[in-house]
Amino acid sequence: TSCQLDISEDEIVIITLSRLSPEKGIERLLAALSHLDATGKKVRVFICGGPAYMKGRAYERKLRRLAARITTARVEFTGHVTGALKSALLQRADIFVSPSKHESYGLTIAEALTAECRVVSHHHYGAEGEVVDCADSKALADVLGRLIAKGRTVKAGRADREPSAAAEKMAALLTAISELPAAQSPR
């Protein structure tokens, strides 16, 4: 599925960024959208990521069925995104949601913070921003509704400014990962 970035200025954009896999909890975001009160706001949700190798296709079908029932937002599946498209989506996104049941590193959260998105995440490693029990669809909907009511996210977007705390955290995380010993292949 190709992603069209023909997003109007008055739309509030929410994105997720992960492989489509049951542990990523994307159905939690879709469940919350059915409880969302975004009166007077146009909300667009991009589910960014391709299906995982294990159980991914079935999970994607489930997510698409759930998304088809949502009337409070326009939900689009982008498939796997990289490079310029990923950067453009993060730059345009107002809210990044990480409803994952668990995370190893929280790299996508760090990327979202670096892009100055408001972040909503489940209680897991690397949780940042508004931390909420994403299994509680009404609680997640309330947090999203509050953030949407504030309108578009104002981003400085200037390359000449000092690195944000999020950018510093991302740099430190990537440095730590690069210094991990390479996995030994079994003999």
Disulfide bonds with the S-S distance in Angstrom:
none
